[in-house]
Amino acid sequence: MQNEKRQNVLFVVTMILMSIYLLWRMIFTLPWDQGFLNILFGILLVVAETVTVLTTFELFLQKMQKERTQLPFPTIPPEHYPDVDVFIATHNEPVDLLYKTVNACTFMDYPDKQKVHIYLCDDGGRPEVEELARQFGVGYLGFPGNKEAKSGNLNNALSKTSSPLIATFDADMIPQHTFLMKTVPYFLLSEFIEENGKWRPRREDEVDDKFKLGLVQTPQSFYNPDLFQFNLYAEQEIPNEQDFFSREVNILRNASNAVAYTGSNTVILRKAMEEIEGFPLKTITEDFETSIRLQQAGYITYATQEVQAAGLTTTTIKSMIKQRTRWARGIIQSLQNTRAIFSKKLPVWTRITYLSSFLYWWSFFNRLIFILAPILFALFDFQIVNTSFWEILIFWLPSYFCYSMSMRYLSSNIRNQRWSQVIDTIFMPYLIMPVLLETLGIHERKFKVTNKNKGTGRQWMSSLLYALPHIFLLVLSVAAIIRFVDGKYGLALFYSSIIIFWLTYNMVALFYALFFMVGRRAYRETERIRAQEDVTIHHKAGNMRYQAKTVDVSEQGIALYVSSPIYLPEQTTVSLVVKTDRYEANLDAVIVYVKKDGEGWRYSAKVQPVTETDKRQYMQIIYDRKHSLPEQMNLWDTAYDDMLRNVKKRIVQPRSDQRTMPRIPLQLPVVFTNGASCTLCSFNYRFFSATGLQGDISAGAVVTFYTKSQIELILQHTGKTAAGRGEVLLSVKNIDDIAERGLIDQLLDDLSHPHSESITREG
């Protein structure tokens, strides 16, 4: 509560200071006597500042009302839960992708699972998708021809189903088992009331007919790193770029009932959809327009904060730019189609939110103005702000400081001002023209499904073409800063500090853009998700069983943590049983590498589910959880840290782990049965490395010794030395026999904890 008060005070102070600053800029700083171009750029800069600040004010005001706009979550008796139709919309996505989504939908909890009706809505009419539906025992609604894109597909599904509630998922969005239980109860708030801490059905005179909930939207979430996280080596430093909208902005819009339907992870009231005559057709963002039309029909659209489903975010620069262009055009289209900003069917506060939504897409043009302004001043002697150094310090510095602090409070550490600038700078060259054209009514009507496939290889030269505008602006910035500081010393340099600050600030964002466009090579086909689950390892040799914990899981592999090294031969299949509170999967596994991990050992393996049931269970073990990517920013991470990390990672090539057996350090003196001796330095089950060889033990020689438990070890001098260490390699000739007899663990104990008499000469 105290923190919220401090936040609100900061917001109010920021709005006052920024308003004073903007008034000062408009009245006193425009260069009216400096010629047409100076006046033009001066006005553009003031407009850009004003639009940026006012759209942020709208978010500040909504944040101040956030707690008052949260709906209570009712406890509903099982028999009151209504039927739900689950629509999985697909166009041309591969069946393997659909498999995971359909599978997860079949595992969703509900009091009566007979009331959950799952449908694959296939506007391609593909036989393989129909077969997938048959395999899972779910409904198939084919819609060949791709008429009216996703809207046509979903409207077809609406016409052939009848449940009062509809859950919609994109083809790649995998719901958690709790999805329906965390969303459906909201729709019964008009029928239930809380009394003395308990929920009961409302009496007839208590039924709230005014409460009309049309839609519940859970956050869009992604289990793979987005391009900002991946290309900038920031998977552990920043959240997904879309988290700011899904987990912050959209939830703030509960205050103005302007929550956006994002097309997936949503439950919708059928009656509401019938009132607005289904999903709208003349738009490329049918989801966004659906939410506006529901609000115009008097329905509440509500966003929740808890992630309940996750999917794949786009992984190529080309597809990301296409996606953002579609969003920009589509949102402007939908605002024009519904006249949301001027609609008398919407309250004033809702219309202000939609004005802010429209202005947001002009932020990329604003960003260009902010980059060009100091360049024009420092490089081309434009006078676009008519003021003195001290006036700037008085009016700008306090407001800018408070604004930066407020942005941190606003985003709950999901986004800060620096990352907002970086993201806007990256998209800026590619969104200005589509936004302008769409605003002028030059529309794009064709819906394109976003490509989620990974790019092959680095392809950095083609990606770098997208950075040409950024390179041009960066060169101008460097030239501007060199020219501007040339010949300046002492106070002259001090008075130039604000221009130098902005040039440097913009250059940092432009360097980020270059790193982003150069990209980074993707080595993995599937994403690893961190998870700590119990695993039983069974190795047939010696019928050995070990307990382990998963480190991370993926569709093709698994990483396990064990406290002590275990013998799992390379190229040999071992059995794994992975168990959670809800799921259990049997996997065949082959170890691909082993490495020391703190006090224990990490074993990584390729895996294959044994049966179809195991595959379904294993998919749930992987995906029925919160993803392991960060949900908040690393507050200690600075621009300097980011730059240094990017440079280092691009210079130092990653070294792949090749070791398939654990290398266990020993430093153990032994005497062989033939009187020869040496010191064993390390052991990896297949080989010992040794130093100080004495006696009859030349290359090719076979020697024997016995451990304290009288386990016989037969070694052969390989004639080779361990790379970089100068230690002789001795191969263990009878290791498989020791394993078959179940003596591997005893052998390791003997070697690691010998008594003084434990390694002795036979006889």
N, C-alpha and C positions, 0 to 999 in steps of 0.2 A: 504493500500500500504506500509506504514511504517512497519507494523507488518510482511508483507510478506518479506520485505528486511531483517529485523532482523532474520527471520526464515532462509532465504537462507544463510546469513552470518554464522549462527550457524551450519547449515548443512555442509558448506565448512570447517569451523574450525574443526568440529567433524571428518570429513573424513580425514583431514590432521593429526590430533592428533592420530586417531585410526590406520592410515597407519603407522605412526612412531612407535606406540606401537607394531603393528604386526611384523614389520621388526625387532624391538628390540627383540621380543620374538623368532623369527625364527633364528636370527643370534647369539644372545648372551646368551640365557637362557636354551637351550636344554641340558639335563644332559648326555652328550656323554660319560662321564667317570664313570657313576654310574650303569652300568650293563644293561642287555637287557630289563627287565621289566620296569625299570625306564625310559629308552629311549622310549620304546613303549608307555607308558602312557603319557610321555612328548610330543611326537609327536601327539598322539590322542587329547590331550588338545589344542595344537596349531591349529590343523586342525579344531577342533570344534569352537574355537574362530574365526578363519578366515572365515569359512563358515557363521557363525552367523552374523558377521560384514558385509561381502560382500553382503549378501542378503538384509541387511538393507540399504546399500549404494544405491542399485538399487532403493529402494523405495524413498530414499532422492532425487535422481536425477529426478524421476518421479514427486514427489511433487513440485519440483522447476519449472516444466513445466506445472503444472496443469491448470492454467488460460488460457494458450495458446492452450489447447486441448479441450476446451468446444465448442460444436456446438451451433450456434445460434438457438433459437426456433422461427420458422416462424409463422406468422398469415396467415392462409389459408382460402379462401372463402369456404363456406359450400359445394358448388357444386363440388369442386375438391377432396373431401375426397373419397378415393377408398373403395371398398368392403373389408370386413375383415371376415375371418373365425376364430372363437374362439374355440380352442380345450381344453377340460377339460379331462385330462388323468386320468383314474381310473383303478385299478386292483382289490383289494379286500376291499377297504375302505367302511365303513358303509354308507347307504343311507342318514342317518341323517347328516353326515358330508358333503356329496355331495350337499344336499339340500341348504345349506348356500352359497356354491360357485356358483351353477347354478342360484340361486335367485339373487345374487349380479351381475352376468353377465347380467341378463335381465334388470337391472337398469342402466347399463353403458350408459353415454351420447354419442350421435353421431348426426351429423347434419341430417342424414337420417337413422333412425333405421332399415329400410328395408335392408340396406347394411351390417348389422351385423348378421352373421350367426353362431349361437351357436351350438356346437356339444358335446355330451357326448361320449367320445371315451372309450369304455368299453372292455378291453381285457379279461374280464371274461365272457362276453355274458350273463349277469345276467338279468332275467326277471324283477326284482324289479328296476333295473337301467333304463331299457327300459320304465317302467311305470313312473318313475320319469321324464324322458325326455318328455313323453306324457303329463304329468301333467303340465309342464312348457311350452309346445309348442315349444321345441327345438329339434334339430336333434339328432338321436341316431345312432352311428356307432359301432355295436357290432363286436368283434374280438375274438371269442372263441379260447381257446387253449394256450393263453399266449406265442405265438411264437415270439421269439426274444425280449421278455420283452417290455419295454416302447418304444424302437425304432420301433419294429414291429407294435405296436399299433398306433403310430403317423404316420408311413409310410402308414399304411392302411388308415388313415384319409386323408393324403395328396393325395392319389390315387383317393379318392371319392369326392374331393372338388376342387374348382377352383379360389377362391378369390386371388388377388395379394398379400395380406398381411395375416399373420397368427398370432394370439395371442395364447400363450400356458399358461395353468395354471395347477398346480398340484391339486389333488382332494380337498386338504384342504386350498388352497390359495384363499382368498376372496378379489376380486378387489374392489377398491373404484370407485364411479361413474365417476370419472375424468380420469380413466386409459387410455382409448383410445384417449381422447383429449390431454393427456400429452405425448403421444408416437407417434401416427400416423403422425403428422405434420413433424417430422424429415425426413420421407421418401420422402417428397416433396421438400426438400432443393435443389435438382438438377433442379427443375422446377420453383422455385420462387427465387426472389432476393430482397434484401432490398435496398430501395432507399429513401433518405431523411426521414428516420425513418419509412417508410411504405413498406409493402411487396407487390410486383406485380409479375405477371407471367413473366418468362424470354422470351425474343424474341428468335427466332430460333438460331441466332448466339451467344446467351448467355447461351444456355443450357449446363450444365456442365456434359459431358459424363464420366469424370474421377471420379466424386463423386459416389461411389457405396456403399450405406449403406445397409448392410445385416441384421443387428440385432440391436434392442434397448432393453437393459436390465435395468429394474428398480430394486431397492434393494429388496433382500429377507428380509422380516420382519415378526415378530411373535407377536401375541397378548397375548400369555401365557408366563409366566416367563420360561426361560430355566433352566436347572439343576444347572448351576452356580449361577444364581440369586436366585433360590428357595432353593436349599440345603444349601446354605451359608447365608441365611437370608439377601440377598442383592438386593431384588426387587426394592428398591428405591435408591440404591447406584451405581449400574453399569448397562450399557446397555447389551443387548443380546450379547453373545460371538461372534455370527456370524456377528454382525454389523460392526466389524472392517474390515472384508473382503468386505461385501456388500456395505457399505457406505464410505469406505476409499480406501482399496487396489484395488478393482475392478475399481473404478473411476480413481485412479491414472494410471491404465493401459490403459486409453484412450490415454495417451502420447505415448505408444509404440504399439498401436492397438493390445493389447493382452487381451482385455476384455473377461472374461469367461461367457458363457451362463450357467445359473444356473438351467435351466430346467423349470422355471415357471416365471410368471410376465413379460413376454417377448413378443415383436412383431418381426416377422421374415419376410423377403421378400421371397415370394414363388419362384421367379425366381432364387434366390441364392440357395435355397434348391434343386431345380431341377439340378442346375449346379454341386452340390456336391453329387447328386444321393440320396438325402434323409438323414434321420438320420442314423449314422453309427451303425453297428451291433456288431462288435467284441470288445466290451468294456462294462464295467459296469458303466461307466460315459459317456453316450452318449451325454449329454448336453455339457460337457467340450470339448469333441472331435469335436462336431458340430462347435463350435466357432473357433477352430483351422483350420478346413477344410474350413470354410468360409473365414478366413484370407488368407489361402493359395490360394484361388480362387480370391483374390484381393478385397475382400469386407471389409468394415469397420464394426467392432462390437463396439457398443457405450453403455456406462453405464451412467445412470442418477442418480442424488443424491436424488431426492424426492421420498419417499415411496408412492407406489400406490396400494399395496396389502399386506395382512398379513395372516399368517396361523398358524398352530400348530407346535411347535418345540417338539422334542422327550422328553419324561418325565421319562424314566427309564435309569439307568446306563447301563444296558445290551444293550438296543437298541441304546444308544448314542455311545457306543464303537463299535458296529457293523456298525453304520453309518459312523464313522470316518475311520474305517478299509476299508470300501467300497470306500470311497472317496480317501484314500491314494493309494489303489491298482488301482482304476480306473484311477486316474490322471496319475500315472506312466505308466499304460497300454496305455492310449491315447497318451502320449508323445512318447512312443515307436512306436505305430501304425503309427503316423503321422511323426515321426522323426523330431518333431518341433524344437528341439534344434539345429539340423544340416540342416534343410530344406532350400534350396536355394530359395524357393518360398516365404520365409519370410525375412523381413529386419533384419539386425544384432541386432537392439535394441529389436525387438520382440523376437528373439531367446534368447537373454540375459534374458529377462523376464521369458521365459519358463525354462531356466536353473535355475533361482531363484525359480520358482514354484517347480521344482524337488528337489532342495536343501532344501526347506522349510520342506519337509516331513522327512528330516534327522535331523531336529531340535530336535526331541525327543531323538534321540541317543546322540546328543550334550548335551542335558539336563542331561542325565545320567552321561556323562563324567564330567560335571560341579559339580554334586552332589558328585561323587566319588573322585574327585581330592583332596579336602581338607581332606576327610576321610582317604585316602591312606597316606597323609602326616602326619596327626596328630595322627592316630591310629596305622598305620603299618610302619611308618618311611620311606615311599617312598620319594625319592628326585626327583620330576618330573619337578621342575622349579629350575634352578641354578642361583640364584640372591641374592641381599641383600635387606633389608627392605627399605633403602633410594632409591634404584633404582626403586623399585616397586612404591613408592610414586611419584617419578619424572615422570615415563613413564605411569603408570596405572591410578593414581588418576585423573589427568586433563582430560584424554581421557574418563574415565568412567563417570565423572561428565557431560561433554558435551554430551556424548552419551545418558545419561538418560534424559537430557533436550531436546535433539533432538527428542527422542522417543515421548515425550509429544506433541511437535509441529506436528510430523508426524501423530499422531492418532487423532488430533482435539478433545482431551479429550474423545475419545471413548474407548481407551485402554491405559494403562500405562505399564511401564516395569515390575512392580511387578505382575500385573494381567497376563501378557504374560508368566512370569515364572510359575505362579500358574497353568495356563491352560496346559502348556507344561508338567509340573510335573505330573499332574493328568493323562494325556493321555499316558505319556512316556512308561510305562511298556507294553502297549498293541499295540503300533504302530511300535516299533522297528523291530520286526520279520516280520510282513506283508510287511513293506517297503523294508526290505532286500530281502525277497523272490521274491517280484514283480520286484525289480531291477535286480535280477538274472534270470528273465524270468519264474519264477514258478507262473503261473497266477491263479486268481480266475475269473471264467467267469459268475457265476450265479448272476443274479440281484435279490436283495431282497428289497421289499418295507419297508421303515422305519416304525416301530410301533410307533404310536402317542398316544396310550392309556395310561392313568395314571396307575401307580403302585398302587396296593391295599395295604393299611396298611403301616407300617414302613418297614418291611422286612429287618431290619438293619443288622441282622446276615448274611444273604446271600450277602447283599451289601458289608459288611465289608470284605468278602473274596476277593473282588476286590482290597482292600487296603493292602493286605498282602505284596506286594513288597514295598509299601510306609512305612509300619510299620518296615520292615526289614532295610530300609535305614535310617529311623528315629532313630531306636535303635543304629545303627552304628554311626550316627551323635552325639547322646547324649554321647555314650561311647568315641568318639573321642574328644569331647570338654572337658569332665571330665579329660581324660588322659592328654590332651594338656595343660590345665591350672594348673594341679596339681603341686604344689611347685613353681609356678611362682609368683613373686611379682615385684612391681615397674616397672623399665625399661624393665625387661624380659617380663612382661605382655603387656607393650606398644608395644614392637617389635613383639609380637604375635597377635596383634590386627587384622591384615588383615586376617589371617587364622580363627580367632574367628568370624570375621565379616561374612566370607563366610559360615562357618558352621551354624551360627545363621540364616543367610539369607535363606539358603537351608532348615533349619528346619522349618522356617515359612511356606514355600511352602508345605512341607510335612505335616504339621499340617492342612493346608487348604485341602489337599488331603484326610486326615482322616475325617474331618468334611463333606466333599463332599460325600464320600463313605457311611458314616453313614446315611446321608440323613435326611429327614424330612417328617413327615406324611402329606399327602394331604387330606384336609377335604372337599374341594369343588369339585363338578363334572364338573362345568363349570366356565369359567374365568369371573371375574368382570372387567369391563372396565370403568374407570372414565369418566363421562359425565355430563354436566350441561344443561339439557333440561327442558322445561316447562311441568308441569303435572297438570291436573285438577283431583281432587279427588271427587268422588260422593258417599255419603253414604245415602242409602235409608231412614234410620231412620231420620225423620225430614227433608228429602230432602236436606241434607246439602252438600254444595260444598266448596272446599278449593283449593287454588293455592299453588303449591309446586315446588321445583326444584329437578331434579335427582342428586344424588351424584355419584352413579355408576349403571351400568346396566349389566345384564347377561341374559342368555337364560331362567333361572329358577327363577330369582329374581331381585329385584330392591331396591335401597336405596333412600329415599326421604328426603329432608331437608325442614322443616317449621320453621318459626320464633317463632310461639307460639304452645303450645301443642293442639292437636285436638283429638276428641273422635272417635276412630276407634276400635270397640270391637274385641277382639281376637276370632278366629274361625268363623269370620263373613266375607263374601265376600263383598268387596267394588269395585267400578269401577274406573279405571284410564284411562285417555286419555293422552298419551305422544305425544308431538308435537315438531317437528324440522322444519327447513326451507323447508325441502323436504318431510318429512314423518310424518304420523300420525297413531298411533296404539291404539286400545281399548283393555284393559287388565282387566281380573278379578284378584283380589289380595286379599291375606289373610295376615294380619300383623303377623310376627313371633317374632320380638322384637323391643323395643323402647329404645333409650338412649339419654341423654343430649349431645348436640354437640355445644360447644361454647355458643353463646347467644341463639341458637335455639335447635331444636330437630331433631333427625334422626329416621325415621321409615323404617324398612326393611320388605319386604313382598315377599312371593312367588307369582309368577304371571303366568297367562295362557292367551295367546291371545284368543279373543272371536271368531274370524272367521279365515279362511285360509288367507284372504286378510290382516287381522291384523297381522297374524304370519309373512307374507312376509315383511310387513312394519316394524314390530318390529325387525326382523333380520337385516334390514338395519339400523335402529336406533342404534343397538348395534355395527355393524361391519363397517358401512360406515363412518369411521373416523380414525384419527391417533390413534394408540394404546396409552395407558396411561403409559406404562413402560418408564424408563429413556432412553434418547438418548445420554446423556453424563454422565461421571463419576462425582460423588460427590468428588470434589477436596480436601475437608477438611477431607475426610475419610482416616484414616491411617490403617496400618496393625494391630496396637494395637486396634483401634476401631473395626475392623472386628473380631478379636479374642475375644474381650470382649463381643461383641454382640452375637456371636455364642455360647459362654459359657453360657451367661445369658439365651438366648432363649431355650437352651437345658435343663437348670436346672429348670426354671420357667415354669410350665405348663400353657397353655392359659386357661383363664376362659371364658366359653361361656356365652353369654348374654341370660338370661332367661326371662327378664322382657318384657311383651307384652303390657303394658300400661305405659304412662309417669308418673313418680312420681314427683309431683309439690310441692315444699316447701311452707308452709303457715305461721305458727306461729300466729294462729287466735283464740282469745278467743270467745266462744259462750255460750249462755244461752238457754237451751231447754224449751219447752212449759211446762214441768212438774217442772221447777225450778232448775233442775240439770244443771251443767256447766262443761266445760273442755276447754282445748286449743287444737285446731286442728293443728297438726304439718305438715302433708303432705296429698296429695290427688292424687289418681290415677283413678278417676271416679268410680271404683268399691268399693274402701275402703278409709276411712280416718284413719290416725294414730293420736292418741290423748294422752295427758298427763294431770295430775292434775284433774282427774275426781272427782266431788263432787256431793252429792245428790243421788237421786234414779236412779242409772244407773249401776246396777249389770249385770253380764254375762247373756246374753239372753234377756235383757231388750230392748224395742223399744222406741226410743225418736224422737222428731221432732223439727226442727227449720226452720225459714224462712230467706231468704236472703233479701238484700235491694230492690230487684225487686219482692219480695213476691213469690219467687220460693220455694216451700215446699220440704224439704229434710227429708226423713224418714230413720233413722239409727238404726242398731241393734248391740249391744255389742256382739262380736263373742266369747269372752272369750280367744282370742289369742293375742299374742304380736308380734310386728314386730321384725324380726330376728336381734339380736345384738343391738337393740336400746331401748328395754324395753318400747316401746310405745304400747298402747292398740289399737287393730284394730276394727273399726266400719264399718260394711258393709252398702252400700247405697242400700236400698231396692227398690227405685222407679227410679233408673237411666234410665232404658229403657223407662219409661213413659216420663221422662224429655226430652230424646232424640227424641221420637216420636213427641213431641210438638214443637221441634225445638228450645229448650231453653238451649241447652248444652253450646253454646258460651257465652250466657248471664250469665249462672251459673258460668263459669270460671272467667268471668270478676268481678262478684259480690264477689267471694271468694278472688280474687287476689287484688282487689282495693276497699275494703269496706270503707264506711264512718263510723264515730264513732257510728252512730245509725243503721248501716246496718244489723247487726245480733242481733235480739232482741227476747225477749220472746213474744209469741202470747198473745194478750189480755193485 
